[in-house]
Amino acid sequence: MDRDGRWLATLEERAREVLPAPVLDYLVQGARESVTAAEATEAWHSVRFHPHVLKDVTAVDPSVTLLGRRSGVPWGVAPTTLQRAVHPDGELAMARAAAAAGAVMVVSSNAGASFADIAATGVRWWLQAYLPADRTLAEPMLDRAVVAGAEAVVITADTPVVSTRYAAGDSVWDTVDPTLVRANFDRGYDEQPGAEKALDLGPHDIGWVAGRTGLPVVVKGVLRPDDARRCVHAGAAAVWVSNHGGRQLDRSAATAHCLPGVHAAVEGSAEVYADGGVRSGLDILAALALGADAVFLGRLPLLALVDGETGVADMHRELLLQTVESLRLAGCRTVADTRTLVAP
């Protein structure tokens, strides 16, 4: 790949040239006035490092262990819908590129490819789920994911309702075939009583999902230390610091600002992940230094998907180059070494 590393910052511009306006707007917009979405990247930029010197960084290992298995890189792909509206190969292209990079892929419950087809790419994958008001309606999808080899279930906890978003023009849902996002649901699911998102999510749902699937449960959408502790006490294997890419409660705090408090509250009793506005290897270094065990990327791989598997693969390769360089410049041979880079 003969590109200046700054090309990652041009992905949105490239997407604007290719994607229909309603699809592009859906991918990049935040909730309401997009205050939270606009602050995300700058929050990582504000982190300042205290690098080590006189450290042998000849060999740098960027791998991490996530839920008991080694991952070759300290980032994964966050769950996003409409991937087949971005590129015809959708989740399959995303999965093949993630597998080649050694990254975990979290598959949206609103995916456009079957779990079995995604698993056939060889990617290591987790299922993201919105629990419905009638929990029993989620059982067929959870069962399909288990059969197809999902290694964990990520419960999205910050979406009791979908927030208001101010579209610039036509809504994407008026222009996109809904079958592009419902590949793993039974026909007629949305018309069934109780199919709406649950308004009564609670800690007990962590145990219910774990019991139903036999898989570790990750809770996504945690910004508060007290909520992180509640999740862990209820059996969560990991908590995921996220404000949904600024797409739920606008004016929510940036994940970069919430991550240290959540990390301190968990105290090693569960893994901690983070997302939101991560656009470079330096941002990944900042998240690791603030306490994340891994970073998950939402918009970046989705925008790279405009060029299919090749675009996403290029993104992973560039992030690896940037992350390894950042680790070396920080005097860190492993991800664990990053924990002392930011002053308390």
Summary of the structure (lengths in Angstrom):
residues: 344
radius of gyration: 19.0
end to end distance: 38.4
largest distance: 63.6
contacts: 1185
relative contact order: 0.20
helix: 45%
strand: 12%
